[in-house]
Amino acid sequence: GGPAPSVAVIRATTMSKSELPWSKSIPAGPWDYIVIGSGMGGMTTAATLASLGRRVLVLEGHYVPGGFTHEFKRKRWHWDVGVHAIGEVTDKAILGRVLKALTGERLKWASLGDPYEEFHYPDGFRIDFPDNPRAYREALVEKFPQERAGIDRYFSLVRQASGAMRGYYLSRVFPERAAALLDPILQRQAKRFTAITLQSVLDELTADERLKTVLAGQWGYYGSPPREGSFAIHAAVVRHFLHGAHYPIGGAGEIARALLQKVADAGGWTAIRAEVDEILVERGRAAGVRLVGGEEIRARRVVSAASALVTATKLLPPAERPKPWATGIHELPPAPAHLCAYLGFQGDIRAAGAGSANQWFWKTWRTDGCTWDWETEPEAPVLYTSYPSLKDPSHDPGPDQLHTGEIVTFVPYEKFAAWKGTAWMKRGAEYEALKADLLQRLLDGLFAHRPGLKPLLRHAELSTPLTTEHFVRPAAGSIYGVASSPARYANPWLRPRTPLKDLFLSGCDVGAAGVMGAFVGGILCATAAEPLEVLPWLRRVNAGDASARRGPAR
């Protein structure tokens, strides 16, 4: 059940369907690369390879590309699916410069403002996260004046850990056979932080349980609570947002339009409704793919951006799945699943307490057990709320003041096991009744904090982990791929270049959780595939060389 992302929404342009850089048709080869999946990682790998003159075919099973960056429409409202706040997209950040090189002037960003996030805790405690590191530190010290030393030590560790991760990611570009030699050298600094949990760091910094909870507040951006998540991923997320967050002008769908246009401009294409059934392996190498309908398409190389877990357990031919690298990936647990309520409003939601900043509402100061077991807990322990229409300056609410909102919380995937394998929109009355109950409880939780929104609500629907699986096809409905635990970072197989010749992995599993984490995974994949061309290209981008946007002629 849940939302059907049935209409691609391109709001900042007047593009006709024929002008979009994707369609249901698959042009004739030959292809340099086939990329399975058009999420942020797959699109980034494809666009980077296109910048080098490679002809790339992107295959997307859904009928709108973008993965968790796509949008859908219902009645008079439209929502993003996974883009709520993106950091490091300006020219001041290397990620922003690379993204600009891949999208040219097609993609514009709006700041969420200062603050970009609000955290609401029990007993009326509230802290806002401002869009600069000095003000962030001051806000923490103001709330916890006795903890100045621990706060300063925390920021020091965040800087150290995020800096050390450069070596970790560089090590992942090399093939696994080089790991024994290179990993101990390149990962030496990073292992100090990848091998420990966020909770262990917080316990050393302070005895103040409330401060621990506040410092851990953004764990929702990677889905692993403090006792499970590696400190390295938390440090990366904190650093990512130190200078605030942004939202794509025109909506999240603009990301796919911009990146996939780069692919099309280089002679490549993106085919929708083109679900891959299996990767073809011939003479010990990945030679192409077979679609669900039976059509076979060959390429010089294959990139799977369909998640490492899905690749290892479903897309590889049965003969390849028992091999050590595939079973090594299969053993990694996925990050938690989630519910998302999509809300349509009519009226002045800003006056009712909504804003461009994301708003987190916590029922508890505890950070363990934050997936919602609704059978024992009447209310979700945390609600993450977002109002896309207030983030996008190009949104026209019209005379009826149409606006959108979303509520997200984590849930155990196992709770939906009884309906696994059932068809979307045909899961039965018991499932629909459960959805209605969960939706109402999420709404009650929101209206307890924002009562002014209740009379403005005109539409509400719920997506479950099964909805996520149906439309985006991650393992166990996880929006963040493999869980960001110390075991993930110690796994030798989670790297772009697989032991199967000419098969590469892209996306958040070889980068990091989240949209820009998948972007990093996309760049790492392209680098592993074409190091002699991508590394010089990246250096030119970083130096601000405009020619890098065009890429070299083949």
VEXDREN-2710 file (C-alpha; in Angstrom, 1 decimal):
% VEXDREN-2710
k/r/px/py/pz
1/GLY/0.0/0.0/0.0
2/GLY/1.0/3.6/0.3
3/PRO/1.6/6.2/-2.3
4/ALA/1.9/5.4/-6.0
5/PRO/4.6/7.6/-7.4
6/SER/2.5/7.8/-10.5
7/VAL/3.4/11.2/-12.0
8/ALA/6.8/12.5/-12.6
9/VAL/6.7/16.1/-11.5
10/ILE/9.0/18.6/-13.3
11/ARG/8.0/21.9/-11.8
12/ALA/10.8/24.3/-12.5
13/THR/10.7/23.6/-16.2
14/THR/8.1/23.4/-19.0
15/MET/9.6/20.3/-20.5
16/SER/7.4/18.1/-22.6
17/LYS/7.5/14.4/-22.1
18/SER/9.5/14.0/-25.4
19/GLU/12.2/16.4/-24.0
20/LEU/12.8/14.3/-20.8
21/PRO/16.1/12.4/-20.8
22/TRP/14.4/9.1/-20.3
23/SER/11.7/6.9/-21.9
24/LYS/10.4/3.4/-22.0
25/SER/12.4/2.6/-25.2
26/ILE/15.9/1.2/-25.2
27/PRO/18.2/2.5/-28.0
28/ALA/20.5/0.1/-29.8
29/GLY/24.0/-0.5/-28.5
30/PRO/26.9/-0.8/-28.3
31/TRP/27.2/0.3/-24.6
32/ASP/30.3/1.0/-22.6
33/TYR/28.4/0.6/-19.4
34/ILE/25.0/-0.6/-18.2
35/VAL/24.0/0.9/-14.8
36/ILE/21.3/-0.9/-12.9
37/GLY/19.1/1.5/-10.9
38/SER/18.7/5.3/-11.2
39/GLY/19.0/6.2/-7.6
40/MET/21.5/8.9/-6.6
41/GLY/24.5/6.6/-6.8
42/GLY/23.6/5.1/-10.2
43/MET/22.8/8.5/-11.7
44/THR/26.1/9.9/-10.4
45/THR/28.2/7.0/-11.7
46/ALA/26.4/7.3/-15.1
47/ALA/26.8/11.1/-15.3
48/THR/30.5/10.9/-14.3
49/LEU/31.3/8.2/-16.9
50/ALA/29.3/10.3/-19.5
51/SER/31.6/13.2/-18.7
52/LEU/34.5/11.0/-19.9
53/GLY/32.6/10.3/-23.1
54/ARG/31.4/6.9/-22.2
55/ARG/28.0/5.7/-23.6
56/VAL/25.9/4.6/-20.7
57/LEU/22.6/2.9/-20.5
58/VAL/20.7/3.4/-17.2
59/LEU/18.0/0.8/-16.5
60/GLU/15.2/1.7/-14.0
61/GLY/12.4/-0.7/-13.0
62/HIS/10.1/2.0/-11.9
63/TYR/8.2/4.3/-14.2
64/VAL/9.9/7.4/-13.0
65/PRO/13.7/7.6/-12.4
66/GLY/15.5/9.0/-9.4
67/GLY/15.2/6.3/-6.7
68/PHE/14.8/8.1/-3.4
69/THR/15.1/11.4/-5.2
70/HIS/12.0/11.0/-7.2
71/GLU/8.6/12.7/-6.6
72/PHE/5.0/11.7/-6.9
73/LYS/1.7/13.5/-7.2
74/ARG/-1.7/12.9/-5.7
75/LYS/-4.7/15.1/-6.5
76/ARG/-3.3/18.6/-6.2
77/TRP/-0.2/17.9/-4.1
78/HIS/3.2/16.5/-4.9
79/TRP/5.9/15.2/-2.5
80/ASP/9.5/14.2/-2.6
81/VAL/10.2/10.7/-1.4
82/GLY/13.6/10.9/0.2
83/VAL/15.1/14.4/-0.2
84/HIS/14.5/16.5/2.9
85/ALA/17.9/18.3/3.6
86/ILE/21.1/18.2/1.6
87/GLY/24.4/19.7/2.8
88/GLU/27.6/20.6/1.0
89/VAL/26.0/21.5/-2.3
90/THR/27.6/25.0/-2.7
91/ASP/30.9/25.8/-4.5
92/LYS/32.6/25.9/-1.1
93/ALA/32.4/22.1/-0.8
94/ILE/34.1/19.6/-3.0
95/LEU/30.9/17.6/-3.3
96/GLY/29.1/20.7/-4.4
97/ARG/31.7/21.5/-7.0
98/VAL/31.5/17.9/-8.4
99/LEU/27.7/18.0/-8.5
100/LYS/27.8/21.3/-10.3
101/ALA/30.3/19.9/-12.9
102/LEU/27.9/17.0/-13.5
103/THR/24.7/19.1/-13.7
104/GLY/26.0/22.5/-15.1
105/GLU/23.6/25.2/-14.3
106/ARG/20.5/22.9/-14.5
107/LEU/20.4/22.3/-10.7
108/LYS/19.8/25.2/-8.2
109/TRP/19.6/25.0/-4.4
110/ALA/17.7/27.0/-1.8
111/SER/19.0/27.2/1.8
112/LEU/16.6/25.9/4.5
113/GLY/17.6/28.9/6.5
114/ASP/18.9/29.4/10.0
115/PRO/18.0/27.2/11.9
116/TYR/17.8/24.3/9.4
117/GLU/16.6/21.9/12.1
118/GLU/14.6/22.0/15.3
119/PHE/14.8/19.3/18.0
120/HIS/12.0/19.1/20.5
121/TYR/12.4/16.8/23.6
122/PRO/10.3/16.0/26.6
123/ASP/9.5/18.7/29.2
124/GLY/9.5/21.5/26.6
125/PHE/13.3/21.3/25.9
126/ARG/14.1/22.6/22.5
127/ILE/17.3/23.2/20.7
128/ASP/17.8/24.5/17.2
129/PHE/20.7/23.6/14.9
130/PRO/22.0/26.8/13.2
131/ASP/23.7/26.9/9.8
132/ASN/27.3/27.6/11.0
133/PRO/29.6/25.6/13.3
134/ARG/30.3/28.5/15.7
135/ALA/26.7/29.2/16.4
136/TYR/26.0/25.5/16.8
137/ARG/28.7/25.2/19.4
138/GLU/27.3/28.3/21.2
139/ALA/23.8/26.8/21.2
140/LEU/25.0/23.6/22.8
141/VAL/27.1/25.5/25.5
142/GLU/24.1/27.7/26.3
143/LYS/21.9/24.7/27.0
144/PHE/24.7/22.7/28.7
145/PRO/27.1/25.3/30.3
146/GLN/28.8/22.8/32.6
147/GLU/29.7/20.6/29.6
148/ARG/31.8/23.1/27.6
149/ALA/34.9/20.8/27.6
150/GLY/33.0/17.7/26.5
151/ILE/31.3/19.7/23.7
152/ASP/34.6/21.0/22.4
153/ARG/36.1/17.6/22.5
154/TYR/33.1/16.3/20.6
155/PHE/33.7/18.8/17.7
156/SER/37.4/17.9/17.7
157/LEU/36.6/14.2/17.3
158/VAL/34.1/15.0/14.6
159/ARG/36.7/16.9/12.6
160/GLN/39.3/14.1/13.1
161/ALA/36.9/11.3/12.1
162/SER/35.5/13.0/9.1
163/GLY/39.1/13.9/7.9
164/ALA/40.3/10.4/8.5
165/MET/37.5/8.9/6.3
166/ARG/39.2/10.2/3.2
167/GLY/41.8/7.5/3.5
168/TYR/39.1/4.9/4.1
169/TYR/37.2/5.9/0.9
170/LEU/40.5/6.0/-1.1
171/SER/41.2/2.4/0.0
172/ARG/37.9/1.3/-1.2
173/VAL/38.6/2.4/-4.8
174/PHE/41.2/-0.4/-5.1
175/PRO/40.2/-4.0/-5.7
176/GLU/39.9/-6.4/-2.8
177/ARG/43.0/-8.3/-3.8
178/ALA/45.0/-5.2/-2.9
179/ALA/43.2/-4.8/0.5
180/ALA/45.8/-6.8/2.5
181/LEU/48.5/-4.4/1.4
182/LEU/46.7/-1.0/1.2
183/ASP/43.9/-1.1/3.8
184/PRO/46.2/-1.1/6.8
185/ILE/48.0/1.9/5.4
186/LEU/45.1/4.0/4.0
187/GLN/42.6/3.1/6.8
188/ARG/45.0/3.4/9.7
189/GLN/43.5/6.7/10.9
190/ALA/39.9/5.9/10.0
191/LYS/39.8/2.6/11.9
192/ARG/40.1/4.6/15.2
193/PHE/36.6/5.9/14.4
194/THR/35.0/3.2/12.2
195/ALA/35.5/0.5/14.8
196/ILE/33.8/2.3/17.7
197/THR/30.1/3.2/18.2
198/LEU/28.7/6.6/18.7
199/GLN/27.5/5.6/22.1
200/SER/31.0/4.7/23.3
201/VAL/32.3/8.1/22.3
202/LEU/29.4/9.9/24.0
203/ASP/29.9/7.9/27.2
204/GLU/33.6/9.0/27.3
205/LEU/32.7/12.7/26.7
206/THR/30.0/13.3/29.2
207/ALA/27.8/11.8/32.0
208/ASP/24.9/14.1/31.0
209/GLU/22.4/11.8/29.4
210/ARG/20.4/14.7/27.9
211/LEU/23.5/16.1/26.2
212/LYS/24.3/12.6/24.8
213/THR/20.8/12.5/23.3
214/VAL/21.2/15.9/21.7
215/LEU/24.6/15.2/20.3
216/ALA/23.3/12.0/18.8
217/GLY/20.2/13.7/17.5
218/GLN/21.0/13.4/13.8
219/TRP/21.4/9.6/13.8
220/GLY/18.1/9.5/12.0
221/TYR/20.0/10.6/8.8
222/TYR/21.7/7.2/8.7
223/GLY/19.3/5.0/10.6
224/SER/21.6/3.2/13.1
225/PRO/21.0/4.3/16.8
226/PRO/24.0/5.3/18.9
227/ARG/24.7/1.8/20.4
228/GLU/24.8/0.3/16.9
229/GLY/26.1/3.0/14.6
230/SER/29.7/3.7/13.9
231/PHE/31.0/7.0/15.2
232/ALA/32.6/7.6/11.7
233/ILE/29.2/7.9/9.9
234/HIS/27.8/10.1/12.7
235/ALA/30.9/12.4/12.4
236/ALA/30.4/12.5/8.6
237/VAL/26.7/13.5/9.0
238/VAL/27.5/16.2/11.5
239/ARG/30.2/17.7/9.3
240/HIS/28.0/17.4/6.3
241/PHE/25.4/19.8/7.9
242/LEU/27.8/22.1/9.8
243/HIS/27.0/24.9/7.3
244/GLY/23.3/24.2/7.1
245/ALA/21.1/22.3/4.6
246/HIS/19.6/23.0/1.2
247/TYR/16.7/21.8/-1.0
248/PRO/16.6/21.6/-4.8
249/ILE/14.7/24.5/-6.4
250/GLY/11.8/23.0/-8.4
251/GLY/11.7/19.9/-6.2
252/ALA/13.7/16.7/-5.8
253/GLY/12.8/15.5/-9.3
254/GLU/15.1/18.2/-10.7
255/ILE/18.1/16.1/-9.5
256/ALA/17.3/13.2/-11.9
257/ARG/16.5/15.5/-14.8
258/ALA/19.9/17.3/-14.5
259/LEU/22.1/14.2/-14.0
260/LEU/20.3/12.1/-16.6
261/GLN/20.5/14.9/-19.1
262/LYS/24.3/14.6/-18.8
263/VAL/24.0/10.9/-19.7
264/ALA/21.8/11.7/-22.7
265/ASP/24.1/14.5/-23.9
266/ALA/27.0/11.9/-24.2
267/GLY/24.9/9.5/-26.3
268/GLY/23.6/7.5/-23.4
269/TRP/20.0/7.0/-22.2
270/THR/17.8/6.0/-19.3
271/ALA/15.1/3.4/-19.8
272/ILE/12.2/3.3/-17.3
273/ARG/10.0/0.2/-16.8
274/ALA/13.2/-1.8/-17.5
275/GLU/13.5/-4.0/-14.5
276/VAL/16.6/-6.2/-14.4
277/ASP/16.1/-9.8/-13.5
278/GLU/19.7/-11.0/-13.6
279/ILE/23.3/-10.0/-14.4
280/LEU/24.7/-12.0/-17.3
281/VAL/28.0/-13.7/-16.5
282/GLU/29.9/-15.1/-19.5
283/ARG/33.5/-16.5/-19.4
284/GLY/34.0/-15.2/-15.9
285/ARG/32.9/-11.6/-16.5
286/ALA/29.8/-9.5/-16.2
287/ALA/28.7/-9.2/-19.8
288/GLY/25.3/-7.5/-19.5
289/VAL/21.8/-8.0/-18.0
290/ARG/18.6/-9.9/-18.6
291/LEU/15.4/-7.9/-18.1
292/VAL/12.3/-9.4/-16.4
293/GLY/10.7/-9.7/-19.8
294/GLY/13.6/-11.8/-21.1
295/GLU/15.4/-9.3/-23.2
296/GLU/19.2/-9.4/-23.0
297/ILE/21.4/-6.3/-23.3
298/ARG/25.2/-6.5/-23.4
299/ALA/27.8/-4.0/-22.4
300/ARG/31.5/-3.8/-21.9
301/ARG/30.9/-3.4/-18.1
302/VAL/28.0/-3.5/-15.7
303/VAL/27.4/-1.3/-12.6
304/SER/24.8/-2.4/-10.0
305/ALA/23.4/0.6/-8.1
306/ALA/20.5/-1.6/-6.9
307/SER/22.1/-1.9/-3.4
308/ALA/24.9/-4.4/-2.5
309/LEU/22.5/-6.7/-0.7
310/VAL/20.0/-6.9/-3.6
311/THR/22.9/-7.5/-6.0
312/ALA/24.4/-10.3/-3.9
313/THR/21.1/-12.0/-3.2
314/LYS/19.0/-11.5/-6.2
315/LEU/20.8/-10.0/-9.3
316/LEU/23.8/-12.3/-9.4
317/PRO/23.2/-15.6/-11.2
318/PRO/22.7/-18.5/-8.7
319/ALA/26.2/-19.9/-9.4
320/GLU/27.8/-16.6/-8.3
321/ARG/25.9/-16.1/-5.0
322/PRO/27.7/-18.7/-2.9
323/LYS/31.1/-17.1/-3.6
324/PRO/32.8/-15.5/-0.6
325/TRP/32.4/-11.9/-1.7
326/ALA/28.7/-12.3/-2.2
327/THR/28.0/-14.2/1.0
328/GLY/30.2/-11.7/2.8
329/ILE/27.9/-8.9/1.7
330/HIS/24.8/-11.0/2.3
331/GLU/25.7/-11.4/6.0
332/LEU/25.5/-7.6/6.6
333/PRO/22.2/-6.5/8.1
334/PRO/20.2/-3.7/6.5
335/ALA/19.4/-0.4/8.2
336/PRO/15.9/0.0/9.7
337/ALA/12.8/0.4/7.7
338/HIS/10.4/3.3/8.0
339/LEU/6.9/4.7/7.7
340/CYS/6.2/7.9/5.9
341/ALA/2.9/9.8/6.1
342/TYR/2.4/12.2/3.1
343/LEU/0.2/15.1/4.0
344/GLY/-1.7/17.6/1.9
345/PHE/-2.7/20.9/3.5
346/GLN/-4.8/23.9/2.4
347/GLY/-4.1/27.1/4.3
348/ASP/-1.3/29.0/6.0
349/ILE/0.7/26.1/7.5
350/ARG/3.6/28.5/8.4
351/ALA/1.3/30.3/10.8
352/ALA/0.4/26.9/12.3
353/GLY/4.1/26.2/13.2
354/ALA/5.4/24.6/10.0
355/GLY/8.5/25.9/8.4
356/SER/11.4/25.2/6.0
357/ALA/13.4/23.7/8.9
358/ASN/13.0/20.0/9.7
359/GLN/11.3/19.4/13.0
360/TRP/12.1/16.4/15.2
361/PHE/9.7/15.5/18.0
362/TRP/11.0/13.0/20.6
363/LYS/8.8/11.3/23.2
364/THR/11.8/10.2/25.2
365/TRP/15.4/11.1/26.1
366/ARG/16.5/7.5/25.4
367/THR/18.2/6.8/22.1
368/ASP/18.0/3.0/22.2
369/GLY/14.9/1.1/20.9
370/CYS/13.9/4.0/18.7
371/THR/12.1/1.8/16.1
372/TRP/8.4/2.0/16.9
373/ASP/6.8/-1.2/18.2
374/TRP/3.2/0.0/17.9
375/GLU/1.9/-3.1/19.6
376/THR/3.5/-2.0/22.9
377/GLU/3.9/1.7/22.4
378/PRO/0.8/3.9/21.7
379/GLU/3.0/6.6/20.1
380/ALA/6.1/6.6/18.0
381/PRO/9.2/7.5/20.1
382/VAL/10.4/10.0/17.4
383/LEU/8.6/11.9/14.6
384/TYR/10.7/13.6/11.9
385/THR/8.6/16.2/10.1
386/SER/9.3/18.0/6.9
387/TYR/7.4/20.5/4.8
388/PRO/8.7/20.4/1.2
389/SER/6.5/23.2/-0.2
390/LEU/8.0/25.6/2.3
391/LYS/11.5/24.6/1.3
392/ASP/11.1/25.2/-2.4
393/PRO/11.0/28.9/-3.3
394/SER/9.5/28.0/-6.7
395/HIS/6.5/26.4/-5.1
396/ASP/3.3/28.3/-6.0
397/PRO/0.6/27.5/-3.3
398/GLY/-2.0/29.3/-5.4
399/PRO/-5.2/31.0/-4.1
400/ASP/-6.0/27.8/-2.1
401/GLN/-2.6/27.9/-0.3
402/LEU/-1.8/24.2/-1.1
403/HIS/1.1/22.9/0.9
404/THR/2.7/19.5/1.7
405/GLY/4.1/17.8/4.8
406/GLU/5.7/14.5/5.7
407/ILE/6.1/12.5/8.9
408/VAL/8.8/9.8/9.1
409/THR/9.5/7.3/11.8
410/PHE/11.5/4.0/12.0
411/VAL/9.7/0.6/12.4
412/PRO/10.8/-3.1/12.5
413/TYR/10.6/-4.6/9.0
414/GLU/9.6/-7.9/10.6
415/LYS/6.2/-6.4/11.6
416/PHE/5.2/-6.5/7.9
417/ALA/6.5/-10.0/7.1
418/ALA/2.9/-11.4/7.0
419/TRP/2.3/-9.4/3.8
420/LYS/5.6/-9.8/2.1
421/GLY/5.0/-11.1/-1.5
422/THR/1.5/-9.6/-1.7
423/ALA/0.8/-7.2/-4.6
424/TRP/0.7/-3.4/-4.1
425/MET/-2.8/-2.1/-3.5
426/LYS/-3.9/-5.8/-3.0
427/ARG/-2.6/-6.6/0.4
428/GLY/-5.9/-7.2/2.0
429/ALA/-8.3/-5.6/4.6
430/GLU/-6.1/-6.4/7.6
431/TYR/-3.1/-4.6/6.1
432/GLU/-5.3/-1.6/5.2
433/ALA/-6.7/-1.4/8.7
434/LEU/-3.2/-1.5/10.2
435/LYS/-2.1/1.3/7.8
436/ALA/-5.1/3.4/8.8
437/ASP/-4.4/2.9/12.5
438/LEU/-0.7/3.8/12.2
439/LEU/-1.5/6.8/10.0
440/GLN/-3.9/8.1/12.6
441/ARG/-1.4/7.7/15.4
442/LEU/1.2/9.6/13.5
443/LEU/-1.3/12.4/12.8
444/ASP/-2.2/12.5/16.5
445/GLY/1.4/12.7/17.4
446/LEU/2.0/15.6/15.0
447/PHE/-1.1/17.5/16.0
448/ALA/-0.2/17.2/19.7
449/HIS/2.8/19.5/18.8
450/ARG/1.2/21.4/16.0
451/PRO/-2.5/21.6/16.7
452/GLY/-3.0/24.4/14.2
453/LEU/-2.3/22.1/11.3
454/LYS/-5.2/19.8/12.1
455/PRO/-8.0/21.9/10.5
456/LEU/-5.8/22.5/7.4
457/LEU/-5.3/18.8/6.6
458/ARG/-7.0/17.8/3.4
459/HIS/-5.2/14.6/2.4
460/ALA/-3.1/12.0/4.2
461/GLU/-1.7/8.6/3.2
462/LEU/0.9/6.2/4.5
463/SER/3.8/4.4/2.9
464/THR/5.2/1.3/4.7
465/PRO/8.4/-0.7/4.2
466/LEU/6.5/-2.8/1.6
467/THR/5.7/0.3/-0.4
468/THR/9.4/1.2/-0.3
469/GLU/10.2/-2.3/-1.5
470/HIS/7.7/-2.1/-4.3
471/PHE/8.8/1.2/-5.8
472/VAL/12.5/1.5/-5.0
473/ARG/13.4/-2.2/-4.3
474/PRO/15.9/-1.9/-1.5
475/ALA/16.6/-4.9/0.8
476/ALA/14.1/-5.2/3.6
477/GLY/12.6/-1.8/2.8
478/SER/15.7/0.0/4.1
479/ILE/16.1/3.6/2.9
480/TYR/19.8/3.6/4.0
481/GLY/21.0/0.2/2.6
482/VAL/23.5/-1.7/4.8
483/ALA/23.4/-0.7/8.4
484/SER/26.2/1.8/9.3
485/SER/27.7/-0.3/12.0
486/PRO/31.4/-1.0/12.7
487/ALA/31.0/-4.3/11.0
488/ARG/30.0/-2.6/7.8
489/TYR/33.3/-0.6/7.7
490/ALA/35.3/-3.7/8.5
491/ASN/33.8/-5.7/5.7
492/PRO/36.4/-6.2/2.9
493/TRP/33.9/-6.8/0.1
494/LEU/31.9/-3.5/0.3
495/ARG/33.8/-1.7/-2.4
496/PRO/33.0/-0.5/-5.9
497/ARG/35.1/-3.1/-7.8
498/THR/33.8/-6.6/-7.2
499/PRO/35.9/-9.8/-7.6
500/LEU/33.7/-10.6/-10.6
501/LYS/35.4/-9.0/-13.6
502/ASP/33.7/-6.0/-15.1
503/LEU/31.0/-5.8/-12.3
504/PHE/31.0/-2.7/-10.1
505/LEU/28.8/-1.6/-7.2
506/SER/27.6/2.0/-6.7
507/GLY/25.4/3.9/-4.3
508/CYS/25.1/4.3/-0.5
509/ASP/26.5/0.9/0.3
510/VAL/29.9/1.8/-1.1
511/GLY/29.7/5.4/-0.1
512/ALA/27.6/6.4/3.0
513/ALA/23.9/6.6/4.0
514/GLY/21.7/9.3/2.5
515/VAL/21.5/11.1/-0.8
516/MET/24.9/12.7/-0.7
517/GLY/26.4/9.5/0.7
518/ALA/25.0/7.7/-2.3
519/PHE/26.5/10.5/-4.5
520/VAL/29.9/9.8/-2.9
521/GLY/29.4/6.1/-3.7
522/GLY/28.6/7.0/-7.3
523/ILE/31.9/8.9/-7.6
524/LEU/33.9/6.1/-6.0
525/CYS/32.4/3.6/-8.4
526/ALA/33.3/5.7/-11.4
527/THR/36.8/6.2/-10.0
528/ALA/37.3/2.5/-9.5
529/ALA/36.1/1.8/-13.0
530/GLU/38.1/4.5/-14.8
531/PRO/40.8/5.7/-12.4
532/LEU/43.2/7.1/-15.0
533/GLU/40.5/9.5/-16.3
534/VAL/38.3/10.2/-13.3
535/LEU/41.1/11.2/-10.8
536/PRO/42.5/13.9/-13.1
537/TRP/38.9/15.1/-13.9
538/LEU/38.2/15.3/-10.1
539/ARG/41.4/17.4/-9.6
540/ARG/40.3/19.8/-12.4
541/VAL/36.8/20.1/-10.8
542/ASN/38.3/20.8/-7.4
543/ALA/40.5/23.4/-8.9
544/GLY/37.5/25.1/-10.5
545/ASP/38.5/24.3/-14.1
546/ALA/35.4/25.0/-16.2
547/SER/36.6/22.5/-18.9
548/ALA/35.9/19.7/-16.4
549/ARG/32.1/20.2/-17.0
550/ARG/32.6/19.2/-20.6
551/GLY/34.9/16.3/-20.0
552/PRO/37.6/15.1/-22.4
553/ALA/36.8/14.0/-25.9
554/ARG/37.2/10.3/-26.4
END
